[in-house]
């Protein structure tokens, strides 16, 4: 897995990954920023690599993708499972439209220490509330978001 280099939150792989994609040594890419970048990387993987296997793209969409919603810590305070499901579905649809097959969400850590820098990405310290949010947001994964026939260009 490599970072696309646009919205990087972890270690950065220096240089261009074009040759690695063509060689088939990259299977996933995290944090692609633009649709055209996803399309170009996918084109390289499918048309110019030996096996022609599409890449798997993932991105942090913890509180939305193109449409931004309140951070999960704030959204949890709504105590509304329907809203939690709807915001997760919207983010999933927008991500799928941009070519993302994997999202690093929802983040459901039960955090009790406010010094942790990513506390706002989760629903807080209540395990019961965390369970309700997990249940509401996981319903989204059972909904078919991709078109019925996904055809990769050859």
Secondary structure, DSSP 8 states (H G I E B T S, - for coil): -EE-SSS--S----S--HHHHHHT---EEE----HHHHHHHHHHHHHSSSS----EEEE--TTBSSSB---HHHHGGG--HHHHHHHHHHHHHHHHHTT--EE------B---TTSTTGGGS-BS-HHHHHHHHHHHHGGGGS--S-S------
